[in-house]
Amino acid sequence: MAVAFKDYYETLGVPKTATADDIQKAYRKLARKYHPDVSKEPGAEEKFKQAGEAYEVLKDPEKRKLYDQLGPNWKAGESFTPPPGWHPQGGGFRTMSPDEMADFSDFFRTIFGGMGEEGFGVGFDQPGFGRQAGRRQSVPRRGREIETQTRITLEEAYRGVERISARKLANGSTQNVTIKVPPGTLDGAILRLQGQGGEGINGGPSGDLFLHVHLRPHSIFRLEGRDIYTEVAIAPWEAALGAEVSVPTLDGSVTMRVPAGSSSGRRLRLRGKGFPSSSNAPTPGDEYVALKIVVPPRAPSEDERRHYEALKAASHFDPRARSRG
């Protein structure tokens, strides 16, 4: 049966000479971009599945070797039919269950889903090939890596939080895995849980679970590196005379001193009030507070007007003198 050829290298955007590390980085970049829980782009879920299928083949040396035997002249979308009598010279990778095979394209199943006497094996349905796959099935194999994603708030990233992920066991059941996101985790961080991925085959070790962490936008805080940026409103007289004002931080409100003569846009620093330290950053970040002078949202009362007029008469300050040169 003819199927559409899949160029897995093109799907991941890597050359055929790409290293295993290049392939992994390319896949994780696409997984972060197109994960259905994160991306709003049309067709994101399908692109996520295509990237996963390409990674499933190219990350495995044996599957990649088998795929490369198809030759370099095929193009994505072309009608592909295995050559008559073609017998792939590959093997040694684990078999896949029918449920797992259902997640992949017809092209993938044509190459890697031959049904032999021993069940789902690897390669084409040719005489004796299913038995070979069945014999390979007894070899211990490492379980699959699991890639998953979560979106957390800035407060959760600041304090740390736990998330639950499900891993599928060989018997078809699922097992919940608790993932601890440590305090100070930044956007785009990848947490690795050794041995919490796919269950090993025939006594082989389990794979690893990788959690991609994304931070939700915040209404008043902006994170850059480990530093927090925010804004606080002050009255004209607080800016002129100086004042102590309450400022929000991720650790609760603190009192900050506004120096006399502060202009709107002046930035003050709260040392150590940014994101907490981590294994990669031994010192915590700072919080930077931009001042915003706000006038009362109404016309001044008669008494207020008299004070403004008195200030106008007493002051020689011209805010536009510098712009006039």
Buried (B, 14 or more C-beta within 10 A) or exposed (E): EEBEBBBBBEBBBBEEEBEEEBBBBBBBEBBBBBBEEBBEEEEBBEBBBBBBBBBBBBBBEBBBBBBBEBEEEEEEEEEBEBEEEEBBEBBEBBBBEEEBBEEBBBBBBBBBBBBBEBBBBBBBEBEEBBEBBBEBBEBEBBBBBBBBBBBBEBEBBBBBBEBEBEBBEEEEEEEEBEBEBBBBBBBEBEBEBEEBBBBBBEEBBBBBBBBBBBBEEBEEBEBEEBBBBBBBEBBBEBBBEEBEBEBBBBEEEBEBEBEEEBEEEBEBEBEBBBBBBBEEBEEBBBBBBEBEBBEEEEEEEEEEEEEEEEEEEEEEEEEEEEEEE
